Amino acid sequence: MPRHASDDGRLPRRRLAVAAAALTGVLLGVGAALALGGPPGGGEREAAPDASASSPGDARAGSPSPSPSPSPTPLPAEFTLVAAGDLLTHDPVVRSAGGSDDPDFTPLLAGIDAWVQGADLALCHLEVPVAPKGSAPSGYPLFGAPPGLVRDLAEQGWDGCSTASNHSVDRGYDGVRATIGRLEAAGMGYVGTADGEADQDRPQLYVLQREGRAITVAHLAATYGLNGLPMPADAPWAVDLIDADRLVRQARAARAEGADVVVVSLHAGVEYTETLTDQQEEVVRRLARSREVDLVIGHHAHIPQRIDRVGRGPGGDGMWVAYGLGNLLSNQSADCCDARTSNGVLLAATFTQDAPEDPVLVTGVGWTGTTVDIAGGHEVHALPDALGDPGATTLSAAELREREQRVQDAVGDAAPEREEPLTATGSPPEVVPRGD
């Protein structure tokens, strides 16, 4: 099916926005050309030769031959990536979306539309499996998300999700397969879970066309564990568990097969603490030393954690890592867990390739805090937007400032805060099918 097509056949908002921008550019170009008296194709018309300026005899007398035009210098190719925190469909969240029959998560997520749709590649973290067909959705402790969640994520503009988490097998292998099936049907990518042995070692690939080049991004994912639940006996490949050496081998293989960029999602750490575990730090150091991984995206703690640049990385000046992006959508707050669980982080990374033969490198990283307005129906807001219009939430200006400060304190000062959404640099990516 077409990428991100909705059930009624209409293109989603992100694709419509890109198409409208492209059409506007064409119309403006035509108008400018006509105003200057030139042809719609742009540029000045070539002047007719002046017969009095020269004669055939002059040319035979040795007029210099024209020099060949130099080849144009290739323009840098650039694209952006946005990643977000954990998606957790607690029962109150589902009720805010309209109940378990056919909930609509669009109103809950609408506050970050511009932030998702402005990215060239948008990656979410689906921490919970989709409820298998014939079973009811469920919340904590054994999650099963309503299938409509995936539909609404695709409609918003997410290109794919990491799916490896401690909740991946909450609904058994049937839940793993249901999740993959819904993501594939929505035209989204997935990685971290698999529905076949051959599928497990494959990264999820996204191909972006920029400046006449095809740039391939490989996405890998793994989790620290499964909450004590067993790996499905008949599907030992169902969920990727963290193994630093294996991740390096996968990253190296992806590059050997043509990937220009490798991104790794890690579900690790300890819930409700900014303190990093030995596993988090050791795995990240191993990935950075390999010089095969460009960016690491962390989840699981449910609160924001540090953003940093460590080791050598592909460019030799360090690999970027966001150890924990907190919660994007959940029912967690100070009432149950920790005040910081109301917050998440939108990570924004810019990738640049100067010339076709050059490597694609991370050339910029920034972050934007998000928050969930539980009393307002679990609506998700980017904190810069909410602070600019406090009346759009049920939260006071003072509470919003406190939440923003908590994010700033957690992520540190290695990367700057972004207060405005990105603007897409080109067409959406091709999501390369991953299954058998």
ABEGO torsion letter per residue (X at the ends): XBBGBBAAGBBBAAAAAAAAAAAAAAAAAAAAAAAAGBBAAEEBBBBBBBAAABBAAAAAAGBBBBBBBBBBBBBBBBBBBBBBBBBBBBAAAAAAAGEAABBBAAAAAAAAAAAAAABABBBBBBABBBBBBGBBBBBOABBBBBAAAAAAAAAAGBABBBABBAAAAAAEAAAAAAAAAAAAAAGBBBBGBBABAAAAABBBBBBBBBGGBBBBBBBBBBBABAGGBBBBAABAAABBBBBAAAAAAAAAAAAAAGBABBBBBBBBEBBGBABBBAAAAAAAAAAAAAGABABBBBBGAGBBBBBBBBEAEAAGAEBBBBABAEBABBABBAAAABAAAABBBBBBBBBBBABAABBBBBABBBBBBBBBBAAAGGBBBBAAAAAABAAABABBAAAAAAAAAAAAAAAEAABBBBABBBBBABBBBBBBBABX
